[in-house]
Amino acid sequence: MSETYSHFLQHPVFKVVSELCSQQNIPAYVIGGYVRDAILGRPCKDIDIVVVGDGPAFASLVATKLRVKNLSIYKRYGTAHFRYKDLDVEFVGARKESYTEDSRKPSTLPGTLRDDQLRRDFTINALAFNLSQEHFGALEDPFNGLDDLENEILRTPLDPVITYSDDPLRMMRAIRFATQLDFKIAGPSLEAIQKQPERIAIVSMERISTELNKIMSSEKPSRGFYLLKASGLLPHIFPELLSLSGVETINGHSHKDNFDHTLEVLDNICIHTDDLWLRWAALLHDIAKPPTKRYDPLAGWTFHGHEELGARMVPRIFKKLKLPLDGKMKYVQKLVRLHLRPIALVKGSVTDSAIRRLLSEAGDDIEDLMTLCSADITSKNEFKVKRYRKNFELVAEKLKQVEEKDRIRNFQPPVTGEYIMAYYGIGPCAEIGLIKSAIKEAILEGKIENTFEDAVQEMILLANNLGLVPVTTK
């Protein structure tokens, strides 16, 4: 009896499963991610249990024993799931699989533990702990997955060409795991992806984006995107990003490789935030540089308007990648549109008027915008970076001062359209909009204070010029 790994199996779920294995004479094993992460010392709240027999029926016995009321059984897939305390527990019957070329959904038949381990994507995910009382905690490792864990390498149990062709999502998972765990993809495995990247076309974009988001949420996402490029997958799933790659030189003038720059910005921002959508803003901030690239003999390379075109590209990219088209997309779009504004202030004179306008447009997202712009300060010239960062700190301080003084963030003119209509006894008309816009402009320019009294006085001056006559002395 091996006790080597039993210390990873102290949760009550494992105890109950072990007891039922003996009572029912049914072998069961915890397999996959929980085993891998336990050995690596990583937290894991998902338990996958493979049963050599009827997985859902065994899950029902376990749920009854644990007094779990909500058991979900998926007959079509032969799986069952319940949540117990802090864990998500899934049961499946051991099976072997066969695939057809046009689908990643396999035909399945009951099988042995080894059959089930053979169908796993990587050797490190085929590791299993025996849950029987006689061999509780013994490691089942037919493909030397433990060695691969120790050597930090990703290999497939079967020929990688077959593994990836059968289920092309595994190509994305290889890159995701390599990014999350900082592992190397074995040479033959990477070559197998490079031979058939077009197979990713049979995978739904929702599944692809799930893997992309996991790459984006890792400590250093650039590793994943460089692997997507090297593997040949990137042009099939995100060609707009690949278009940033490359350097062009004319008359001795070269621009930076915007693919490298974008990934440097992404890694920079990941040091300061776990926010997935702020990270997406970093990835997309220069996405429109290729279509806006121009060469000027005097100015060199320019990308005029790339922030505005980039903002217009965001909804199209989100829709294609099946990312949410709600406020999260609007948030990313706003940051892409505004990402040059603080940098422009660093380069030029920092006026209160420019600061007010930035605060007004960015609103509650101003801190995130500043985080993005700080991450965007990249150069091989350390002196240039230090000078930019020093000026950037001045802009940040000025933002704080103006915000405290003028309360501009998310502001609307203190005088509403309803107030103007009541004051002059008129209905909705163009003049109302003109007065409101002029009052807002006067506040942003610092001509008047952001107060009700000053706004009313400005309203009266503007209305007089438009020939409006008040009907009230309010």
C-alpha positions as CSV (number, residue, x, y, z in Angstrom):
1,M,0.0,0.0,0.0
2,S,1.4,3.4,-1.0
3,E,0.8,6.3,1.3
4,T,3.0,8.6,-0.8
5,Y,0.1,10.9,-1.9
6,S,-2.6,10.2,0.6
7,H,-1.9,13.5,2.3
8,F,-3.5,15.2,-0.7
9,L,-6.7,13.3,-0.1
10,Q,-7.9,14.5,3.3
11,H,-11.1,16.1,2.1
12,P,-14.3,14.3,3.2
13,V,-15.2,13.7,-0.5
14,F,-12.3,11.3,-0.9
15,K,-13.1,9.4,2.3
16,V,-16.7,8.8,1.2
17,V,-15.6,7.7,-2.3
18,S,-13.0,5.3,-0.8
19,E,-15.6,3.7,1.5
20,L,-18.1,3.3,-1.4
21,C,-15.3,1.8,-3.6
22,S,-15.0,-1.0,-1.1
23,Q,-18.7,-1.5,-0.4
24,Q,-19.7,-1.5,-4.1
25,N,-16.5,-3.2,-5.3
26,I,-16.1,-0.4,-7.9
27,P,-12.6,1.1,-8.7
28,A,-12.5,4.9,-8.7
29,Y,-9.7,7.4,-9.1
30,V,-9.2,11.2,-8.8
31,I,-7.6,12.2,-12.1
32,G,-6.3,15.2,-14.1
33,G,-6.1,18.8,-12.8
34,Y,-6.5,18.1,-9.1
35,V,-3.7,15.6,-9.1
36,R,-1.4,17.8,-11.2
37,D,-2.0,20.9,-9.1
38,A,-1.6,19.0,-5.8
39,I,1.8,17.7,-6.8
40,L,2.8,21.2,-8.0
41,G,1.5,22.8,-4.8
42,R,-1.1,24.9,-6.7
43,P,-4.6,25.4,-5.3
44,C,-7.4,23.5,-7.1
45,K,-11.1,23.4,-6.3
46,D,-12.2,21.1,-9.1
47,I,-12.2,17.3,-8.5
48,D,-12.6,14.9,-11.4
49,I,-13.3,11.3,-10.4
50,V,-13.2,8.6,-13.0
51,V,-15.2,5.4,-12.1
52,V,-14.6,2.1,-13.8
53,G,-18.3,1.5,-14.1
54,D,-21.4,3.8,-14.1
55,G,-20.1,7.2,-13.2
56,P,-23.5,9.0,-12.6
57,A,-24.9,6.0,-10.5
58,F,-21.8,6.1,-8.3
59,A,-22.0,9.9,-8.0
60,S,-25.6,9.5,-6.7
61,L,-24.3,7.2,-4.0
62,V,-21.7,9.6,-3.0
63,A,-24.1,12.6,-3.0
64,T,-26.5,10.6,-0.8
65,K,-23.7,9.8,1.7
66,L,-22.6,13.4,1.8
67,R,-26.2,14.6,2.0
68,V,-25.8,16.7,-1.2
69,K,-29.3,17.8,-2.5
70,N,-28.3,19.2,-5.8
71,L,-26.9,16.5,-8.1
72,S,-26.8,17.2,-11.8
73,I,-26.7,14.2,-14.1
74,Y,-25.9,14.6,-17.8
75,K,-27.0,11.3,-19.4
76,R,-25.8,12.3,-22.9
77,Y,-22.2,12.7,-21.7
78,G,-22.3,10.1,-19.0
79,T,-21.2,12.5,-16.3
80,A,-22.6,13.9,-13.0
81,H,-21.7,16.9,-11.0
82,F,-22.3,18.4,-7.5
83,R,-20.8,21.1,-5.4
84,Y,-19.8,20.2,-1.9
85,K,-18.6,22.9,0.5
86,D,-15.7,24.6,-1.4
87,L,-15.3,22.0,-4.2
88,D,-16.8,21.2,-7.6
89,V,-16.9,17.4,-8.0
90,E,-17.5,15.7,-11.3
91,F,-17.9,12.0,-12.0
92,V,-17.5,10.1,-15.2
93,G,-17.3,6.5,-16.2
94,A,-14.0,5.3,-17.6
95,R,-14.2,5.3,-21.3
96,K,-12.3,5.0,-24.6
97,E,-13.0,7.4,-27.5
98,S,-12.9,7.5,-31.2
99,Y,-13.2,10.6,-33.5
100,T,-14.3,11.5,-37.0
101,E,-12.4,14.1,-38.9
102,D,-15.1,16.8,-39.0
103,S,-15.9,16.8,-35.3
104,R,-14.2,17.1,-32.0
105,K,-17.0,15.3,-30.3
106,P,-16.0,11.6,-29.8
107,S,-17.9,8.4,-29.9
108,T,-17.4,6.7,-26.5
109,L,-17.5,3.1,-25.2
110,P,-16.9,1.9,-21.6
111,G,-13.3,1.3,-20.9
112,T,-10.6,0.7,-18.3
113,L,-8.6,3.3,-16.3
114,R,-5.8,3.1,-18.9
115,D,-8.3,3.7,-21.7
116,D,-9.4,6.8,-19.9
117,Q,-5.9,8.0,-19.3
118,L,-5.0,7.4,-23.0
119,R,-7.8,9.9,-24.0
120,R,-6.3,12.7,-21.9
121,D,-4.6,15.6,-23.6
122,F,-1.3,15.6,-21.8
123,T,0.7,13.1,-19.6
124,I,0.5,15.6,-16.7
125,N,-3.3,15.5,-16.9
126,A,-3.4,11.7,-17.1
127,L,-2.0,11.3,-13.6
128,A,-4.5,9.6,-11.2
129,F,-4.6,8.8,-7.4
130,N,-6.2,5.5,-6.5
131,L,-9.1,6.0,-4.1
132,S,-9.7,2.4,-3.1
133,Q,-9.1,1.7,0.6
134,E,-6.5,-1.0,-0.2
135,H,-4.3,1.4,-2.5
136,F,-5.5,4.8,-1.2
137,G,-3.3,7.5,-2.6
138,A,-1.2,5.3,-4.9
139,L,-0.2,7.2,-8.1
140,E,-1.3,5.7,-11.4
141,D,1.2,7.1,-13.9
142,P,1.4,4.9,-17.1
143,F,2.9,7.7,-19.3
144,N,5.6,9.1,-17.0
145,G,3.6,12.2,-16.3
146,L,5.4,12.7,-13.0
147,D,8.7,13.0,-14.8
148,D,7.2,15.5,-17.2
149,L,5.9,17.6,-14.2
150,E,9.4,17.6,-12.7
151,N,11.0,18.5,-16.1
152,E,8.3,21.1,-16.8
153,I,7.3,19.7,-20.2
154,L,4.0,19.1,-22.0
155,R,3.7,15.8,-23.9
156,T,0.7,13.9,-25.2
157,P,0.0,10.3,-24.2
158,L,-0.6,9.3,-27.8
159,D,1.1,10.5,-31.0
160,P,0.6,14.3,-30.8
161,V,-0.5,14.5,-34.5
162,I,-3.4,12.2,-33.6
163,T,-4.1,13.8,-30.3
164,Y,-4.4,17.3,-31.8
165,S,-6.3,16.2,-34.9
166,D,-8.9,14.3,-32.9
167,D,-9.6,17.4,-30.7
168,P,-7.9,20.6,-32.0
169,L,-8.9,22.5,-28.9
170,R,-6.0,20.6,-27.3
171,M,-3.7,22.8,-29.3
172,M,-5.0,25.8,-27.5
173,R,-4.9,24.0,-24.2
174,A,-1.2,23.1,-24.8
175,I,-0.4,26.8,-25.2
176,R,-2.6,27.8,-22.3
177,F,-0.9,25.3,-19.9
178,A,2.5,26.2,-21.2
179,T,1.7,29.9,-20.3
180,Q,0.0,29.2,-16.9
181,L,2.6,26.7,-15.7
182,D,5.6,28.2,-17.5
183,F,6.2,24.8,-19.1
184,K,7.9,23.9,-22.4
185,I,5.8,22.2,-25.1
186,A,7.8,19.1,-26.2
187,G,9.4,19.5,-29.7
188,P,7.3,16.8,-31.5
189,S,4.2,18.2,-29.8
190,L,4.8,21.8,-31.1
191,E,5.6,20.5,-34.5
192,A,2.4,18.5,-34.6
193,I,0.5,21.8,-34.0
194,Q,2.5,23.5,-36.7
195,K,1.5,20.8,-39.2
196,Q,-2.3,21.3,-38.8
197,P,-3.2,24.7,-37.3
198,E,-6.1,25.0,-39.7
199,R,-7.8,22.2,-37.7
200,I,-8.7,24.8,-35.1
201,A,-11.6,25.8,-37.5
202,I,-13.8,23.0,-36.2
203,V,-13.6,24.4,-32.6
204,S,-16.3,26.9,-31.6
205,M,-15.0,30.4,-31.0
206,E,-16.5,30.3,-27.5
207,R,-14.2,27.5,-26.5
208,I,-11.2,29.2,-28.1
209,S,-12.0,32.5,-26.3
210,T,-12.2,30.6,-23.0
211,E,-8.6,29.5,-23.5
212,L,-7.6,33.0,-24.7
213,N,-9.0,34.5,-21.5
214,K,-7.1,32.0,-19.4
215,I,-3.9,33.0,-21.3
216,M,-4.8,36.6,-20.7
217,S,-5.3,35.9,-16.9
218,S,-1.9,34.3,-16.5
219,E,1.1,35.9,-14.9
220,K,2.9,36.6,-18.2
221,P,0.4,36.4,-21.1
222,S,3.0,37.3,-23.7
223,R,4.4,33.8,-23.6
224,G,1.1,32.4,-24.8
225,F,0.8,34.9,-27.7
226,Y,4.3,34.2,-28.8
227,L,3.5,30.5,-28.8
228,L,0.2,31.1,-30.7
229,K,2.3,32.9,-33.3
230,A,5.1,30.3,-33.5
231,S,2.5,27.4,-33.7
232,G,0.7,29.0,-36.7
233,L,-2.6,29.2,-34.8
234,L,-2.7,33.0,-34.4
235,P,-3.7,33.8,-38.1
236,H,-6.6,31.4,-37.7
237,I,-8.0,32.9,-34.6
238,F,-6.8,36.5,-34.3
239,P,-5.3,37.8,-37.5
240,E,-5.7,41.4,-36.4
241,L,-3.1,40.9,-33.7
242,L,-0.7,39.1,-36.0
243,S,-0.9,42.1,-38.4
244,L,1.0,44.1,-35.8
245,S,4.1,42.0,-36.3
246,G,7.0,43.1,-38.3
247,V,9.3,46.1,-38.9
248,E,9.4,48.2,-42.1
249,T,12.3,50.4,-43.0
250,I,12.3,53.3,-45.6
251,N,15.2,55.7,-46.1
252,G,16.8,54.4,-42.9
253,H,13.6,55.1,-40.9
254,S,12.2,52.1,-39.0
255,H,9.2,51.8,-36.8
256,K,9.1,49.5,-33.8
257,D,7.6,46.0,-34.0
258,N,4.2,46.7,-32.7
259,F,3.5,43.1,-31.9
260,D,6.4,43.0,-29.5
261,H,5.5,46.4,-28.1
262,T,1.9,45.3,-27.5
263,L,2.9,42.2,-25.6
264,E,5.4,44.2,-23.6
265,V,2.6,46.6,-22.6
266,L,0.4,43.6,-21.7
267,D,3.0,42.1,-19.5
268,N,3.7,45.5,-17.9
269,I,0.0,46.0,-17.0
270,C,-0.3,42.5,-15.6
271,I,2.2,43.5,-12.8
272,H,-0.4,46.0,-11.6
273,T,-3.8,44.5,-12.3
274,D,-5.7,41.2,-12.5
275,D,-8.6,42.9,-14.3
276,L,-9.2,40.8,-17.4
277,W,-10.8,43.6,-19.4
278,L,-8.1,46.2,-18.5
279,R,-5.6,43.5,-19.8
280,W,-7.7,43.3,-23.0
281,A,-7.5,47.1,-23.4
282,A,-3.7,46.7,-23.2
283,L,-3.8,44.0,-25.9
284,L,-6.0,46.1,-28.2
285,H,-4.6,49.6,-27.6
286,D,-2.6,49.7,-30.8
287,I,-4.7,47.2,-32.8
288,A,-5.3,49.8,-35.6
289,K,-1.7,50.7,-36.2
290,P,-1.3,48.5,-39.3
291,P,-4.2,50.2,-41.3
292,T,-3.1,53.7,-40.2
293,K,0.6,53.3,-40.9
294,R,2.0,56.0,-43.2
295,Y,5.5,57.1,-44.1
296,D,6.3,60.8,-44.2
297,P,9.8,61.7,-45.5
298,L,10.0,64.5,-42.8
299,A,8.1,63.0,-39.9
300,G,9.0,59.3,-40.5
301,W,6.5,56.7,-39.6
302,T,3.1,57.9,-38.4
303,F,-0.1,56.1,-37.1
304,H,-2.4,59.1,-37.0
305,G,-5.9,58.2,-35.8
306,H,-5.1,54.7,-34.7
307,E,-6.7,55.3,-31.4
308,E,-10.1,56.2,-32.9
309,L,-10.0,53.5,-35.6
310,G,-8.9,51.0,-32.9
311,A,-11.9,52.0,-30.8
312,R,-14.2,51.3,-33.8
313,M,-12.5,47.9,-34.3
314,V,-13.1,46.7,-30.7
315,P,-16.9,45.8,-31.2
316,R,-16.0,43.8,-34.3
317,I,-13.2,41.9,-32.6
318,F,-15.3,41.2,-29.5
319,K,-18.2,40.0,-31.7
320,K,-15.9,37.7,-33.7
321,L,-14.2,36.3,-30.6
322,K,-17.6,35.8,-28.8
323,L,-16.5,38.1,-26.0
324,P,-19.2,40.0,-24.1
325,L,-20.8,42.9,-26.0
326,D,-22.0,44.6,-22.9
327,G,-20.3,47.2,-20.7
328,K,-17.1,45.3,-20.7
329,M,-16.7,45.9,-24.4
330,K,-17.6,49.6,-24.0
331,Y,-15.0,49.9,-21.3
332,V,-12.3,48.4,-23.5
333,Q,-13.4,50.6,-26.3
334,K,-13.2,53.7,-24.2
335,L,-9.7,53.0,-23.0
336,V,-8.5,52.2,-26.5
337,R,-10.0,55.6,-27.7
338,L,-8.4,57.6,-24.8
339,H,-5.1,55.8,-24.5
340,L,-3.0,58.5,-26.1
341,R,-4.5,61.4,-24.2
342,P,-2.4,61.2,-21.0
343,I,0.7,60.5,-23.1
344,A,0.0,63.7,-25.1
345,L,-0.1,65.6,-21.8
346,V,3.2,64.2,-20.9
347,K,4.7,65.4,-24.2
348,G,3.1,68.9,-24.0
349,S,2.1,71.5,-21.5
350,V,-0.2,70.3,-18.8
351,T,-3.1,72.8,-18.7
352,D,-6.0,72.7,-16.3
353,S,-8.3,72.7,-19.3
354,A,-6.8,69.6,-20.9
355,I,-6.9,67.9,-17.5
356,R,-10.6,68.8,-17.0
357,R,-11.5,67.4,-20.4
358,L,-9.6,64.1,-19.8
359,L,-11.4,63.7,-16.4
360,S,-14.7,64.4,-18.0
361,E,-14.3,61.9,-20.7
362,A,-12.6,59.1,-18.7
363,G,-14.9,59.4,-15.7
364,D,-14.5,56.6,-13.2
365,D,-12.1,54.8,-15.5
366,I,-9.4,57.5,-15.2
367,E,-7.3,55.4,-12.8
368,D,-7.4,52.4,-15.2
369,L,-6.6,54.7,-18.1
370,M,-3.5,56.0,-16.3
371,T,-2.5,52.4,-15.5
372,L,-2.7,51.5,-19.2
373,C,-0.8,54.6,-20.2
374,S,1.9,54.0,-17.7
375,A,2.3,50.4,-19.0
376,D,2.5,51.9,-22.6
377,I,5.7,53.7,-21.8
378,T,8.3,51.4,-23.4
379,S,11.6,52.0,-25.0
380,K,15.1,50.5,-25.2
381,N,16.4,53.9,-24.2
382,E,16.3,53.8,-20.4
383,F,16.9,57.6,-20.1
384,K,13.9,58.3,-22.3
385,V,11.7,55.9,-20.2
386,K,12.8,57.6,-16.9
387,R,12.1,61.1,-18.3
388,Y,8.6,60.0,-19.6
389,R,7.8,58.4,-16.2
390,K,8.8,61.5,-14.3
391,N,6.6,63.7,-16.5
392,F,3.8,61.1,-16.3
393,E,3.9,61.4,-12.5
394,L,3.4,65.2,-12.9
395,V,0.3,64.5,-15.0
396,A,-1.0,62.1,-12.4
397,E,-0.5,64.7,-9.6
398,K,-2.1,67.4,-11.7
399,L,-5.1,65.1,-12.3
400,K,-5.5,64.7,-8.6
401,Q,-5.3,68.4,-7.9
402,V,-7.8,69.4,-10.6
403,E,-10.2,66.7,-9.5
404,E,-10.1,67.8,-5.9
405,K,-10.6,71.5,-6.9
406,D,-13.2,71.3,-9.8
407,R,-15.0,67.9,-9.2
408,I,-15.1,67.3,-13.0
409,R,-15.1,63.5,-13.1
410,N,-18.4,62.3,-14.6
411,F,-19.8,65.8,-14.3
412,Q,-22.8,67.2,-16.1
413,P,-23.4,71.0,-16.3
414,P,-25.0,72.1,-13.0
415,V,-27.9,73.6,-15.0
416,T,-30.2,71.0,-16.6
417,G,-32.1,71.2,-19.8
418,E,-35.4,71.0,-17.8
419,Y,-34.3,74.0,-15.7
420,I,-33.5,76.1,-18.8
421,M,-36.9,75.2,-20.4
422,A,-38.7,76.2,-17.2
423,Y,-36.7,79.4,-16.8
424,Y,-37.5,80.6,-20.4
425,G,-40.9,78.9,-20.8
426,I,-39.9,76.9,-23.9
427,G,-40.0,73.3,-25.0
428,P,-37.2,71.1,-26.3
429,C,-35.2,72.9,-29.0
430,A,-31.8,73.3,-30.4
431,E,-31.1,76.3,-28.2
432,I,-31.3,74.2,-25.1
433,G,-28.5,72.0,-26.4
434,L,-26.4,75.0,-27.4
435,I,-26.7,76.5,-23.9
436,K,-25.9,73.3,-22.1
437,S,-22.8,72.6,-24.4
438,A,-21.6,76.2,-23.9
439,I,-21.9,76.0,-20.1
440,K,-20.0,72.7,-20.1
441,E,-17.3,74.2,-22.4
442,A,-17.0,77.3,-20.1
443,I,-16.4,75.0,-17.1
444,L,-13.9,72.8,-18.9
445,E,-12.0,75.9,-20.1
446,G,-11.9,77.3,-16.5
447,K,-13.9,80.4,-17.6
448,I,-16.4,79.7,-14.8
449,E,-16.5,77.5,-11.7
450,N,-18.3,74.2,-11.6
451,T,-21.1,75.6,-9.5
452,F,-24.9,76.1,-9.9
453,E,-24.6,79.9,-9.4
454,D,-21.9,80.4,-12.0
455,A,-23.7,78.1,-14.5
456,V,-26.9,80.1,-14.1
457,Q,-25.1,83.4,-14.8
458,E,-23.5,81.9,-17.9
459,M,-26.9,80.6,-19.0
460,I,-28.4,84.1,-18.8
461,L,-25.6,85.6,-20.9
462,L,-25.9,82.9,-23.5
463,A,-29.7,83.1,-23.6
464,N,-29.7,86.8,-24.0
465,N,-27.5,86.5,-27.1
466,L,-30.0,83.9,-28.5
467,G,-32.9,86.3,-27.8
468,L,-34.5,84.2,-25.1
469,V,-36.7,86.0,-22.5
470,P,-37.1,84.6,-19.0
471,V,-40.6,83.9,-17.7
472,T,-39.5,83.5,-14.1
473,T,-37.3,85.4,-11.7
474,K,-35.9,82.2,-10.1
